[in-house]
Amino acid sequence: GQDRSRDGYLMRFRSLMIYIKTDAEVELLREANQLVSKTLAEVAVHIRPGVTTRQLDAIAEEFIHAHGALPAFKGYAGFPNTLCTSVNDEVVHGIPSDYALREGDIISVDCGVILNGWYGDSAFTFPVGEVKPEIMRLLTSTRSSLEDGVKQAIAGNRVGDISHAVQVRAESAGYSVVRTLVGHGIGKHLHEGPEVPNFGRRGSGTRLDKNLVICIEPMINMGTKNTRTDSDGWTVRTGDGKPSAHFEYAVAVRDGKPDLLSTFEYIEKVLTKR
């Protein structure tokens, strides 16, 4: 999630260019994003009560290196780790630590890679063991809001069409949409233009041209939409301590239908084996 709440980031991000990719470049981005998808599935194998977020981070880093890529987040603007691991009321940018996952937790795992000079970026929120039905509903609704947003990623539409679709699905389920963090373009840079908010008006914002590649990433809260940042300067939490969920796909804009460069299929295979 691109953080709009820091002035420096905001200025730098606003000035970022929008790059339309060639078909060949979209395929290179697909390879990078497929590797992220596989990395998240490798992490999924190990998510259970008692495992620390630092252990998950080490597993991801080793997997990424073994596949000839580099962790995209490590060192980015000073971020210390490979994964963002955000537990329960942590919205995004949680730093892996010695925290051991507990039964009933949820954990958003956000992962990025650089493969052949191109970036991949995706996120999935996992239940740890058995979680309360109302928390599972938050996860399901957040993922549905992502799917609704993705459907709007077609040439000729505007960013606001994606934003509106996400917002309507999330708010109609009784949840709130984080305003201070947004999706983004992706390519040879982790964060490119345009910003892709999860709230907005249909028909507003940047026009979606064919072969624009964007990350759509709803961050949806059970309670207030307000957030606060921990003293570590990274971890973003909900303002009221209630849970938050986060799902992210990289998508290439095409004529007629969106082209998903990420997939949750590898993750699903792991989760259905349990």
Contacts in CASP RR format, 6 or more apart in sequence:
PFRMAT RR
TARGET T0000
AUTHOR 0000-0000-0000
METHOD contacts of the structure
MODEL  1
GQDRSRDGYLMRFRSLMIYIKTDAEVELLREANQLVSKTLAEVAVHIRPG
VTTRQLDAIAEEFIHAHGALPAFKGYAGFPNTLCTSVNDEVVHGIPSDYA
LREGDIISVDCGVILNGWYGDSAFTFPVGEVKPEIMRLLTSTRSSLEDGV
KQAIAGNRVGDISHAVQVRAESAGYSVVRTLVGHGIGKHLHEGPEVPNFG
RRGSGTRLDKNLVICIEPMINMGTKNTRTDSDGWTVRTGDGKPSAHFEYA
VAVRDGKPDLLSTFEYIEKVLTKR
1 92 0 8 1.000
1 93 0 8 1.000
1 110 0 8 1.000
1 181 0 8 1.000
1 182 0 8 1.000
1 183 0 8 1.000
1 184 0 8 1.000
1 215 0 8 1.000
1 217 0 8 1.000
1 219 0 8 1.000
1 248 0 8 1.000
2 9 0 8 1.000
2 13 0 8 1.000
2 181 0 8 1.000
2 182 0 8 1.000
2 183 0 8 1.000
2 184 0 8 1.000
2 191 0 8 1.000
2 195 0 8 1.000
3 9 0 8 1.000
3 93 0 8 1.000
3 180 0 8 1.000
3 181 0 8 1.000
3 236 0 8 1.000
4 10 0 8 1.000
4 13 0 8 1.000
4 180 0 8 1.000
4 181 0 8 1.000
4 182 0 8 1.000
4 195 0 8 1.000
5 180 0 8 1.000
5 181 0 8 1.000
5 227 0 8 1.000
5 229 0 8 1.000
9 77 0 8 1.000
13 184 0 8 1.000
13 191 0 8 1.000
13 193 0 8 1.000
13 195 0 8 1.000
14 195 0 8 1.000
16 189 0 8 1.000
16 191 0 8 1.000
16 192 0 8 1.000
16 193 0 8 1.000
17 192 0 8 1.000
17 193 0 8 1.000
18 185 0 8 1.000
18 192 0 8 1.000
18 193 0 8 1.000
18 194 0 8 1.000
18 206 0 8 1.000
18 212 0 8 1.000
19 187 0 8 1.000
19 188 0 8 1.000
19 192 0 8 1.000
19 193 0 8 1.000
20 209 0 8 1.000
20 210 0 8 1.000
20 211 0 8 1.000
20 212 0 8 1.000
21 29 0 8 1.000
21 187 0 8 1.000
21 211 0 8 1.000
21 212 0 8 1.000
21 213 0 8 1.000
21 252 0 8 1.000
22 211 0 8 1.000
23 211 0 8 1.000
25 118 0 8 1.000
25 187 0 8 1.000
25 211 0 8 1.000
26 211 0 8 1.000
26 213 0 8 1.000
26 252 0 8 1.000
26 259 0 8 1.000
26 261 0 8 1.000
28 115 0 8 1.000
28 116 0 8 1.000
28 117 0 8 1.000
28 118 0 8 1.000
29 118 0 8 1.000
29 119 0 8 1.000
29 120 0 8 1.000
29 186 0 8 1.000
29 187 0 8 1.000
29 213 0 8 1.000
29 250 0 8 1.000
29 252 0 8 1.000
29 261 0 8 1.000
30 252 0 8 1.000
30 261 0 8 1.000
31 115 0 8 1.000
31 116 0 8 1.000
31 118 0 8 1.000
32 69 0 8 1.000
32 113 0 8 1.000
32 114 0 8 1.000
32 115 0 8 1.000
32 116 0 8 1.000
32 117 0 8 1.000
32 118 0 8 1.000
32 119 0 8 1.000
32 120 0 8 1.000
33 120 0 8 1.000
33 121 0 8 1.000
33 122 0 8 1.000
33 250 0 8 1.000
33 261 0 8 1.000
33 262 0 8 1.000
34 261 0 8 1.000
34 262 0 8 1.000
34 263 0 8 1.000
35 64 0 8 1.000
35 67 0 8 1.000
35 69 0 8 1.000
35 113 0 8 1.000
35 115 0 8 1.000
35 120 0 8 1.000
36 111 0 8 1.000
36 112 0 8 1.000
36 113 0 8 1.000
36 120 0 8 1.000
36 121 0 8 1.000
36 122 0 8 1.000
36 250 0 8 1.000
36 262 0 8 1.000
37 122 0 8 1.000
37 262 0 8 1.000
37 263 0 8 1.000
37 264 0 8 1.000
37 265 0 8 1.000
37 266 0 8 1.000
37 267 0 8 1.000
38 63 0 8 1.000
38 67 0 8 1.000
38 266 0 8 1.000
39 60 0 8 1.000
39 63 0 8 1.000
39 64 0 8 1.000
39 111 0 8 1.000
39 112 0 8 1.000
39 113 0 8 1.000
40 109 0 8 1.000
40 111 0 8 1.000
40 122 0 8 1.000
40 123 0 8 1.000
40 124 0 8 1.000
40 266 0 8 1.000
40 267 0 8 1.000
41 266 0 8 1.000
41 267 0 8 1.000
41 269 0 8 1.000
41 270 0 8 1.000
42 59 0 8 1.000
42 60 0 8 1.000
42 63 0 8 1.000
43 56 0 8 1.000
43 59 0 8 1.000
43 60 0 8 1.000
43 83 0 8 1.000
43 109 0 8 1.000
43 111 0 8 1.000
44 124 0 8 1.000
44 126 0 8 1.000
44 267 0 8 1.000
44 270 0 8 1.000
44 271 0 8 1.000
45 270 0 8 1.000
46 55 0 8 1.000
46 56 0 8 1.000
46 59 0 8 1.000
47 56 0 8 1.000
47 101 0 8 1.000
47 107 0 8 1.000
47 109 0 8 1.000
47 126 0 8 1.000
47 128 0 8 1.000
48 101 0 8 1.000
48 128 0 8 1.000
48 129 0 8 1.000
49 100 0 8 1.000
49 101 0 8 1.000
49 102 0 8 1.000
49 103 0 8 1.000
49 105 0 8 1.000
49 128 0 8 1.000
49 129 0 8 1.000
50 100 0 8 1.000
50 101 0 8 1.000
50 102 0 8 1.000
51 100 0 8 1.000
51 101 0 8 1.000
52 96 0 8 1.000
52 97 0 8 1.000
52 98 0 8 1.000
52 99 0 8 1.000
52 100 0 8 1.000
52 101 0 8 1.000
53 83 0 8 1.000
53 85 0 8 1.000
53 87 0 8 1.000
53 96 0 8 1.000
53 97 0 8 1.000
53 99 0 8 1.000
53 101 0 8 1.000
53 107 0 8 1.000
54 96 0 8 1.000
54 97 0 8 1.000
54 98 0 8 1.000
56 83 0 8 1.000
56 85 0 8 1.000
56 96 0 8 1.000
56 109 0 8 1.000
57 81 0 8 1.000
57 82 0 8 1.000
57 83 0 8 1.000
57 85 0 8 1.000
57 96 0 8 1.000
60 71 0 8 1.000
60 82 0 8 1.000
60 83 0 8 1.000
60 109 0 8 1.000
60 111 0 8 1.000
61 71 0 8 1.000
61 74 0 8 1.000
61 82 0 8 1.000
64 70 0 8 1.000
64 71 0 8 1.000
64 82 0 8 1.000
64 113 0 8 1.000
67 115 0 8 1.000
68 115 0 8 1.000
69 113 0 8 1.000
69 114 0 8 1.000
69 115 0 8 1.000
70 113 0 8 1.000
70 114 0 8 1.000
70 115 0 8 1.000
71 81 0 8 1.000
71 82 0 8 1.000
71 112 0 8 1.000
71 113 0 8 1.000
71 114 0 8 1.000
72 112 0 8 1.000
72 113 0 8 1.000
72 114 0 8 1.000
72 119 0 8 1.000
72 120 0 8 1.000
72 121 0 8 1.000
72 190 0 8 1.000
73 79 0 8 1.000
73 81 0 8 1.000
73 82 0 8 1.000
73 83 0 8 1.000
73 84 0 8 1.000
73 110 0 8 1.000
73 111 0 8 1.000
73 112 0 8 1.000
73 190 0 8 1.000
74 80 0 8 1.000
74 81 0 8 1.000
74 82 0 8 1.000
76 190 0 8 1.000
79 93 0 8 1.000
79 95 0 8 1.000
79 234 0 8 1.000
80 95 0 8 1.000
81 95 0 8 1.000
81 96 0 8 1.000
82 96 0 8 1.000
82 111 0 8 1.000
82 112 0 8 1.000
83 96 0 8 1.000
83 109 0 8 1.000
83 110 0 8 1.000
83 111 0 8 1.000
84 92 0 8 1.000
84 93 0 8 1.000
84 94 0 8 1.000
84 95 0 8 1.000
84 108 0 8 1.000
84 109 0 8 1.000
84 110 0 8 1.000
84 111 0 8 1.000
84 123 0 8 1.000
85 94 0 8 1.000
85 95 0 8 1.000
85 96 0 8 1.000
85 107 0 8 1.000
85 108 0 8 1.000
85 109 0 8 1.000
86 92 0 8 1.000
86 93 0 8 1.000
86 94 0 8 1.000
86 107 0 8 1.000
86 108 0 8 1.000
86 110 0 8 1.000
86 235 0 8 1.000
86 236 0 8 1.000
86 244 0 8 1.000
86 246 0 8 1.000
87 94 0 8 1.000
87 99 0 8 1.000
87 101 0 8 1.000
87 105 0 8 1.000
87 106 0 8 1.000
87 107 0 8 1.000
87 108 0 8 1.000
88 105 0 8 1.000
88 106 0 8 1.000
88 241 0 8 1.000
88 243 0 8 1.000
88 244 0 8 1.000
89 237 0 8 1.000
89 238 0 8 1.000
89 239 0 8 1.000
89 241 0 8 1.000
89 242 0 8 1.000
89 243 0 8 1.000
89 244 0 8 1.000
90 108 0 8 1.000
90 235 0 8 1.000
90 236 0 8 1.000
90 237 0 8 1.000
90 244 0 8 1.000
91 108 0 8 1.000
91 178 0 8 1.000
91 181 0 8 1.000
91 219 0 8 1.000
91 221 0 8 1.000
91 227 0 8 1.000
91 236 0 8 1.000
91 237 0 8 1.000
91 238 0 8 1.000
91 244 0 8 1.000
91 246 0 8 1.000
92 108 0 8 1.000
92 110 0 8 1.000
92 123 0 8 1.000
92 181 0 8 1.000
92 219 0 8 1.000
92 236 0 8 1.000
92 246 0 8 1.000
93 110 0 8 1.000
93 234 0 8 1.000
93 235 0 8 1.000
93 236 0 8 1.000
94 234 0 8 1.000
94 235 0 8 1.000
94 236 0 8 1.000
95 232 0 8 1.000
95 234 0 8 1.000
95 235 0 8 1.000
101 107 0 8 1.000
101 128 0 8 1.000
102 128 0 8 1.000
103 128 0 8 1.000
103 129 0 8 1.000
103 130 0 8 1.000
104 127 0 8 1.000
104 128 0 8 1.000
104 129 0 8 1.000
104 130 0 8 1.000
104 131 0 8 1.000
104 132 0 8 1.000
104 135 0 8 1.000
105 127 0 8 1.000
105 128 0 8 1.000
105 131 0 8 1.000
106 125 0 8 1.000
106 126 0 8 1.000
106 127 0 8 1.000
106 128 0 8 1.000
106 131 0 8 1.000
106 135 0 8 1.000
106 139 0 8 1.000
106 243 0 8 1.000
106 245 0 8 1.000
107 125 0 8 1.000
107 126 0 8 1.000
107 128 0 8 1.000
108 123 0 8 1.000
108 124 0 8 1.000
108 125 0 8 1.000
108 126 0 8 1.000
108 244 0 8 1.000
108 245 0 8 1.000
108 246 0 8 1.000
109 123 0 8 1.000
109 124 0 8 1.000
109 125 0 8 1.000
109 126 0 8 1.000
110 121 0 8 1.000
110 122 0 8 1.000
110 123 0 8 1.000
110 246 0 8 1.000
110 248 0 8 1.000
111 121 0 8 1.000
111 122 0 8 1.000
111 123 0 8 1.000
112 119 0 8 1.000
112 120 0 8 1.000
112 121 0 8 1.000
112 122 0 8 1.000
112 190 0 8 1.000
113 119 0 8 1.000
113 120 0 8 1.000
114 120 0 8 1.000
117 188 0 8 1.000
118 187 0 8 1.000
118 188 0 8 1.000
119 186 0 8 1.000
119 187 0 8 1.000
119 188 0 8 1.000
119 189 0 8 1.000
119 190 0 8 1.000
120 186 0 8 1.000
120 250 0 8 1.000
120 261 0 8 1.000
120 262 0 8 1.000
121 186 0 8 1.000
121 190 0 8 1.000
121 215 0 8 1.000
121 248 0 8 1.000
121 250 0 8 1.000
122 215 0 8 1.000
122 248 0 8 1.000
122 249 0 8 1.000
122 250 0 8 1.000
122 262 0 8 1.000
123 217 0 8 1.000
123 246 0 8 1.000
123 247 0 8 1.000
123 248 0 8 1.000
124 247 0 8 1.000
124 248 0 8 1.000
124 264 0 8 1.000
124 267 0 8 1.000
125 139 0 8 1.000
125 142 0 8 1.000
125 245 0 8 1.000
125 246 0 8 1.000
125 247 0 8 1.000
126 271 0 8 1.000
127 135 0 8 1.000
127 136 0 8 1.000
127 139 0 8 1.000
134 222 0 8 1.000
135 222 0 8 1.000
135 243 0 8 1.000
137 173 0 8 1.000
138 175 0 8 1.000
138 220 0 8 1.000
138 222 0 8 1.000
138 243 0 8 1.000
138 245 0 8 1.000
139 245 0 8 1.000
141 169 0 8 1.000
141 170 0 8 1.000
141 173 0 8 1.000
141 175 0 8 1.000
141 220 0 8 1.000
141 245 0 8 1.000
142 170 0 8 1.000
142 175 0 8 1.000
142 218 0 8 1.000
142 220 0 8 1.000
142 245 0 8 1.000
142 246 0 8 1.000
142 247 0 8 1.000
143 245 0 8 1.000
143 247 0 8 1.000
144 169 0 8 1.000
144 173 0 8 1.000
145 165 0 8 1.000
145 166 0 8 1.000
145 167 0 8 1.000
145 169 0 8 1.000
145 170 0 8 1.000
145 198 0 8 1.000
145 218 0 8 1.000
145 220 0 8 1.000
146 166 0 8 1.000
146 216 0 8 1.000
146 217 0 8 1.000
146 218 0 8 1.000
146 247 0 8 1.000
146 248 0 8 1.000
146 249 0 8 1.000
148 165 0 8 1.000
148 166 0 8 1.000
148 168 0 8 1.000
148 169 0 8 1.000
149 162 0 8 1.000
149 165 0 8 1.000
149 166 0 8 1.000
149 169 0 8 1.000
149 216 0 8 1.000
150 162 0 8 1.000
150 216 0 8 1.000
150 249 0 8 1.000
150 251 0 8 1.000
150 258 0 8 1.000
150 260 0 8 1.000
151 165 0 8 1.000
151 258 0 8 1.000
152 160 0 8 1.000
152 161 0 8 1.000
152 162 0 8 1.000
152 164 0 8 1.000
152 165 0 8 1.000
152 258 0 8 1.000
153 162 0 8 1.000
153 208 0 8 1.000
153 214 0 8 1.000
153 216 0 8 1.000
153 251 0 8 1.000
153 253 0 8 1.000
153 258 0 8 1.000
154 208 0 8 1.000
154 253 0 8 1.000
154 254 0 8 1.000
154 255 0 8 1.000
154 256 0 8 1.000
154 257 0 8 1.000
154 258 0 8 1.000
155 208 0 8 1.000
155 209 0 8 1.000
155 210 0 8 1.000
155 253 0 8 1.000
155 254 0 8 1.000
155 255 0 8 1.000
155 256 0 8 1.000
156 207 0 8 1.000
156 208 0 8 1.000
156 209 0 8 1.000
157 203 0 8 1.000
157 207 0 8 1.000
157 208 0 8 1.000
158 202 0 8 1.000
158 203 0 8 1.000
158 204 0 8 1.000
158 205 0 8 1.000
158 206 0 8 1.000
158 207 0 8 1.000
158 208 0 8 1.000
159 194 0 8 1.000
159 195 0 8 1.000
159 196 0 8 1.000
159 197 0 8 1.000
159 204 0 8 1.000
159 205 0 8 1.000
159 206 0 8 1.000
159 208 0 8 1.000
160 197 0 8 1.000
160 200 0 8 1.000
160 201 0 8 1.000
160 202 0 8 1.000
160 203 0 8 1.000
160 204 0 8 1.000
160 205 0 8 1.000
161 202 0 8 1.000
161 203 0 8 1.000
161 208 0 8 1.000
162 196 0 8 1.000
162 208 0 8 1.000
162 216 0 8 1.000
163 196 0 8 1.000
163 197 0 8 1.000
163 198 0 8 1.000
163 199 0 8 1.000
163 200 0 8 1.000
163 201 0 8 1.000
163 204 0 8 1.000
164 199 0 8 1.000
164 200 0 8 1.000
164 201 0 8 1.000
164 202 0 8 1.000
164 203 0 8 1.000
166 177 0 8 1.000
166 198 0 8 1.000
166 199 0 8 1.000
166 216 0 8 1.000
166 218 0 8 1.000
167 177 0 8 1.000
167 198 0 8 1.000
167 199 0 8 1.000
167 200 0 8 1.000
170 176 0 8 1.000
170 177 0 8 1.000
170 198 0 8 1.000
170 218 0 8 1.000
170 220 0 8 1.000
171 177 0 8 1.000
175 220 0 8 1.000
175 221 0 8 1.000
175 222 0 8 1.000
175 223 0 8 1.000
176 220 0 8 1.000
176 221 0 8 1.000
176 223 0 8 1.000
176 224 0 8 1.000
176 225 0 8 1.000
177 198 0 8 1.000
177 199 0 8 1.000
177 218 0 8 1.000
177 219 0 8 1.000
177 220 0 8 1.000
177 221 0 8 1.000
177 225 0 8 1.000
178 198 0 8 1.000
178 219 0 8 1.000
178 220 0 8 1.000
178 221 0 8 1.000
178 225 0 8 1.000
178 227 0 8 1.000
178 244 0 8 1.000
179 197 0 8 1.000
179 199 0 8 1.000
179 225 0 8 1.000
180 227 0 8 1.000
180 236 0 8 1.000
181 219 0 8 1.000
181 227 0 8 1.000
181 236 0 8 1.000
182 195 0 8 1.000
182 196 0 8 1.000
182 197 0 8 1.000
182 198 0 8 1.000
183 195 0 8 1.000
183 196 0 8 1.000
183 197 0 8 1.000
183 198 0 8 1.000
183 214 0 8 1.000
183 215 0 8 1.000
183 216 0 8 1.000
183 217 0 8 1.000
183 248 0 8 1.000
184 191 0 8 1.000
184 192 0 8 1.000
184 193 0 8 1.000
184 194 0 8 1.000
184 195 0 8 1.000
184 196 0 8 1.000
184 214 0 8 1.000
184 215 0 8 1.000
185 191 0 8 1.000
185 192 0 8 1.000
185 193 0 8 1.000
185 194 0 8 1.000
185 196 0 8 1.000
185 212 0 8 1.000
185 213 0 8 1.000
185 214 0 8 1.000
185 215 0 8 1.000
186 192 0 8 1.000
186 213 0 8 1.000
186 214 0 8 1.000
186 215 0 8 1.000
186 250 0 8 1.000
187 213 0 8 1.000
193 206 0 8 1.000
194 205 0 8 1.000
194 206 0 8 1.000
194 214 0 8 1.000
196 214 0 8 1.000
196 215 0 8 1.000
196 216 0 8 1.000
196 217 0 8 1.000
198 217 0 8 1.000
198 218 0 8 1.000
198 219 0 8 1.000
198 220 0 8 1.000
208 214 0 8 1.000
208 253 0 8 1.000
209 253 0 8 1.000
210 253 0 8 1.000
210 254 0 8 1.000
210 255 0 8 1.000
211 252 0 8 1.000
211 253 0 8 1.000
211 254 0 8 1.000
212 252 0 8 1.000
212 253 0 8 1.000
213 250 0 8 1.000
213 251 0 8 1.000
213 252 0 8 1.000
213 253 0 8 1.000
213 261 0 8 1.000
214 250 0 8 1.000
214 251 0 8 1.000
214 253 0 8 1.000
215 248 0 8 1.000
215 249 0 8 1.000
215 250 0 8 1.000
215 251 0 8 1.000
216 248 0 8 1.000
216 249 0 8 1.000
216 251 0 8 1.000
217 246 0 8 1.000
217 247 0 8 1.000
217 248 0 8 1.000
217 249 0 8 1.000
218 245 0 8 1.000
218 246 0 8 1.000
218 247 0 8 1.000
219 244 0 8 1.000
219 245 0 8 1.000
219 246 0 8 1.000
220 244 0 8 1.000
220 245 0 8 1.000
220 246 0 8 1.000
221 238 0 8 1.000
221 242 0 8 1.000
221 243 0 8 1.000
221 244 0 8 1.000
222 238 0 8 1.000
222 242 0 8 1.000
222 243 0 8 1.000
222 244 0 8 1.000
223 238 0 8 1.000
223 240 0 8 1.000
223 242 0 8 1.000
224 238 0 8 1.000
224 239 0 8 1.000
224 240 0 8 1.000
224 242 0 8 1.000
226 238 0 8 1.000
226 239 0 8 1.000
226 240 0 8 1.000
227 236 0 8 1.000
227 237 0 8 1.000
227 238 0 8 1.000
227 239 0 8 1.000
228 236 0 8 1.000
228 237 0 8 1.000
228 239 0 8 1.000
229 235 0 8 1.000
229 236 0 8 1.000
229 237 0 8 1.000
230 236 0 8 1.000
230 237 0 8 1.000
237 244 0 8 1.000
238 244 0 8 1.000
248 262 0 8 1.000
249 260 0 8 1.000
249 261 0 8 1.000
249 262 0 8 1.000
250 260 0 8 1.000
250 261 0 8 1.000
250 262 0 8 1.000
251 258 0 8 1.000
251 259 0 8 1.000
251 260 0 8 1.000
251 261 0 8 1.000
251 262 0 8 1.000
252 258 0 8 1.000
252 259 0 8 1.000
252 261 0 8 1.000
253 259 0 8 1.000
END
